[in-house]
Amino acid sequence: MLNFKTFLSTIVVLMFAGAVQVAAATELKLAHASSEESLINEAAKRFSAEVEKATNGSVTIKIYPNGQLGDEGPIAEGVGSGSIDIGLGGVIDSIDPKLGVVTLPFLFKDFSNVHAVLDGPVGAELKSLGADKGVHMLGFLDSGFRNFSNNRGAIASPPDMAGMKLRCPPNPVILETIKTLGALPQSIPFGEVYTALQSKVVDGAEPELRDFYDQKWYEVQNYLSVANYIWTPNYWFMNKAKYDGLSAVERKAVDDAVASTTAWYRDHLNSVYEKIISDVKAKGVAVNVVDTAPFQAMVQPVYDKFSDEFGADLVKTVREAASKP
């Protein structure tokens, strides 16, 4: 039987161990601009749960969806500065402009093509970028293929979008491509797009299908022209100092959860896209599939411009990887 002194010592030791355990727990802030109902947010919740389980609660993740901590650009800057721990988004110039190389127009045929490139040497090279800006690249979730929407009429050929004011994210490749195709790109923050479309500040947008649906842009746009003219990623990145500061076990938990979540997310893309097309048609949106050949014939100047900015060798490498069967 323990005497009182031994009992008291045991209690103190247990209390100290508990305090150490509590102090060692790390809460990470994950921010993105997509809605709470989006597939991106579902992925973030899945990732969070897997990390917490794998680390026995030593690492927890608090999710800030819907632009609560800012639009995509400020999120990337926040991760670099350390005010945000993990970010998801497509506006990454503050990390490294070269990451935009995978958003060149008509680069990819379909999701399988995208994933084969990202899972190979090109993806590994892109994940090596950003360290000098305080960022560790975790991976890539599909933002998806982008299309055209507006209230004038169906876009079937380049003249249909001549002079049209189209909202674009502040992605230099997208802005340059839309301008090259004859429209007038308008850079408007993601959270303000619905109002801009509703008030006719812009004629339309070039949305990824899930944004078009999740943000209810179909309520203020009559036409959706499916062109898949650019694929964009939701880059997944973490503050490098915070990542490096995790234990080896915790870093492995993060990496494993990224891989698992990415695989789960990819499995859902095609079915989600099919459902969105069906649903927006049912809501009265006129949907047409674009013959993209005339558009593709116009975009070589975009490749020329960004070969100068990203490096001709990098652009060539990515194009060759994307062209493989």
SVG drawing of the C-alpha trace seen along z (x, -y; Angstrom):
<svg xmlns="http://www.w3.org/2000/svg" viewBox="-35 -48 50 50">
<polyline fill="none" stroke="black" stroke-width="0.4" points="0.0,0.0 1.3,-3.5 2.0,-5.8 0.7,-9.3 4.0,-10.8 4.4,-8.3 0.8,-8.9 1.3,-12.6 4.5,-12.3 2.6,-10.1 -0.2,-12.7 2.4,-15.4 4.2,-13.3 0.9,-12.6 -0.2,-16.2 3.2,-17.3 3.0,-14.7 -0.5,-15.9 0.6,-19.5 3.5,-18.5 1.2,-16.6 -1.2,-19.6 1.7,-22.0 3.0,-19.8 -0.2,-19.8 -0.1,-21.9 -3.1,-23.6 -2.7,-24.5 -4.9,-27.1 -5.9,-26.0 -7.6,-28.6 -9.2,-28.5 -11.7,-30.7 -14.2,-27.9 -17.6,-27.5 -18.3,-25.3 -20.4,-23.0 -17.6,-22.6 -15.5,-19.5 -12.5,-21.5 -13.9,-22.0 -14.8,-18.3 -11.2,-17.5 -9.9,-19.9 -12.1,-18.2 -11.0,-14.7 -7.3,-15.8 -7.8,-17.4 -9.4,-14.2 -6.7,-12.0 -3.9,-14.1 -5.4,-14.3 -6.0,-10.5 -2.5,-9.7 -0.8,-12.0 -3.1,-10.9 -4.2,-14.6 -0.7,-16.1 -1.6,-18.0 -5.1,-19.4 -6.2,-21.5 -8.8,-24.3 -10.4,-25.1 -11.3,-28.6 -13.4,-28.2 -15.2,-30.8 -12.4,-33.4 -12.7,-34.0 -9.0,-34.8 -8.9,-36.5 -9.0,-35.8 -6.6,-33.4 -3.7,-35.9 -3.7,-37.0 -3.9,-33.4 -0.7,-32.5 1.0,-35.6 -0.2,-34.7 1.2,-31.2 4.6,-32.7 4.6,-35.1 3.4,-32.5 0.1,-34.1 -1.7,-31.2 -0.2,-27.6 -1.8,-25.9 -3.4,-27.2 -5.3,-26.1 -5.7,-28.3 -4.8,-29.1 -3.3,-32.6 0.3,-31.9 2.5,-34.6 3.7,-35.4 5.0,-31.8 6.6,-31.5 5.1,-32.7 6.5,-29.5 3.8,-27.5 1.5,-29.1 3.1,-27.0 0.4,-24.3 -2.3,-26.8 -1.3,-27.5 -4.3,-27.3 -5.4,-24.0 -2.4,-22.2 -4.3,-19.2 -6.9,-16.9 -8.6,-15.6 -8.1,-14.9 -6.2,-11.6 -3.7,-13.6 -3.4,-16.3 -2.8,-13.7 -0.2,-11.7 1.8,-14.9 1.5,-16.1 2.4,-12.6 5.6,-12.6 8.8,-14.6 7.0,-17.8 5.0,-17.7 8.1,-16.9 9.8,-20.0 6.9,-22.2 6.7,-21.0 10.3,-22.0 9.4,-25.7 8.5,-28.2 11.1,-27.4 12.8,-30.7 9.5,-32.4 8.9,-30.4 6.5,-27.9 6.6,-24.1 4.4,-22.8 2.3,-19.9 0.5,-19.0 -2.2,-19.8 -5.9,-19.5 -7.8,-20.1 -9.5,-23.4 -10.6,-22.0 -11.1,-22.9 -12.4,-26.4 -15.2,-27.4 -17.2,-30.5 -20.5,-31.9 -22.4,-35.1 -25.8,-36.6 -25.4,-37.6 -25.6,-34.2 -23.8,-30.9 -20.1,-31.2 -19.3,-28.9 -16.5,-30.7 -14.1,-33.5 -16.2,-36.3 -18.9,-35.4 -16.7,-36.7 -15.2,-39.7 -15.4,-42.7 -17.1,-40.8 -16.2,-41.8 -15.3,-38.5 -14.4,-38.2 -11.1,-36.4 -9.0,-35.5 -5.7,-37.5 -3.9,-34.7 -1.6,-36.2 -2.0,-33.3 -5.8,-33.5 -5.8,-37.2 -3.5,-37.1 -5.4,-34.2 -8.8,-35.9 -7.3,-39.1 -5.8,-37.1 -9.1,-35.5 -10.7,-38.9 -12.5,-39.5 -11.9,-42.0 -10.6,-40.4 -11.7,-41.9 -9.9,-40.9 -12.5,-40.8 -12.1,-39.1 -13.7,-35.7 -16.1,-36.7 -17.5,-39.6 -18.2,-37.8 -21.9,-37.0 -22.6,-40.7 -20.5,-41.8 -22.5,-39.4 -25.8,-40.3 -25.2,-44.1 -23.8,-43.6 -20.5,-45.1 -19.2,-42.3 -21.0,-40.3 -19.8,-37.0 -17.0,-34.9 -14.7,-31.9 -15.7,-29.6 -14.6,-26.2 -17.9,-24.2 -17.9,-23.7 -17.4,-27.4 -20.2,-28.1 -22.5,-25.8 -21.3,-26.2 -21.3,-30.0 -24.7,-30.0 -23.5,-32.0 -26.1,-30.1 -28.7,-32.4 -27.3,-35.4 -25.9,-33.7 -28.0,-32.4 -25.4,-30.7 -22.6,-28.2 -20.2,-27.2 -18.1,-24.2 -14.7,-24.8 -12.3,-23.3 -9.9,-26.0 -7.6,-26.0 -7.0,-23.7 -6.1,-25.2 -5.0,-23.7 -5.8,-24.4 -2.2,-24.5 -1.8,-23.0 1.0,-24.6 2.2,-25.0 4.4,-27.5 7.9,-25.9 9.0,-26.8 5.8,-25.3 6.2,-22.1 9.9,-21.7 9.0,-22.3 6.8,-19.2 8.3,-15.9 9.2,-13.3 6.1,-11.3 3.9,-14.4 5.3,-15.4 4.7,-11.8 1.1,-12.1 0.6,-15.3 2.2,-13.9 0.2,-10.7 -3.0,-12.6 -2.3,-14.8 -1.8,-11.7 -4.9,-10.0 -7.1,-13.0 -5.8,-13.8 -6.7,-10.2 -10.2,-10.5 -10.7,-13.9 -9.7,-12.8 -12.2,-9.9 -15.1,-12.3 -14.3,-14.8 -16.0,-13.3 -19.2,-12.4 -19.4,-15.8 -19.0,-17.5 -21.7,-15.3 -24.1,-16.2 -23.4,-19.9 -24.1,-20.0 -27.4,-18.1 -28.4,-20.4 -27.6,-23.8 -29.6,-22.6 -32.5,-21.9 -32.2,-25.4 -32.6,-26.9 -29.0,-27.5 -28.4,-26.9 -25.3,-24.7 -23.3,-24.1 -20.0,-22.2 -17.5,-24.4 -15.5,-23.2 -12.2,-24.6 -10.1,-24.3 -10.5,-28.0 -9.6,-29.1 -6.5,-26.9 -5.3,-28.4 -5.2,-31.8 -3.1,-31.1 0.4,-30.7 1.2,-34.3 0.3,-33.3 2.9,-30.5 5.5,-32.9 4.9,-35.4 5.1,-32.9 8.0,-31.0 9.9,-34.3 8.6,-34.6 8.7,-31.0 11.6,-29.9 11.4,-28.2 12.8,-24.9 10.2,-24.6 7.3,-25.4 8.7,-22.9 9.1,-20.2 5.5,-20.6 4.1,-20.7 6.0,-17.5 4.8,-15.8 1.2,-16.8 1.3,-15.6 2.3,-12.0 -0.6,-9.5"/>
</svg>
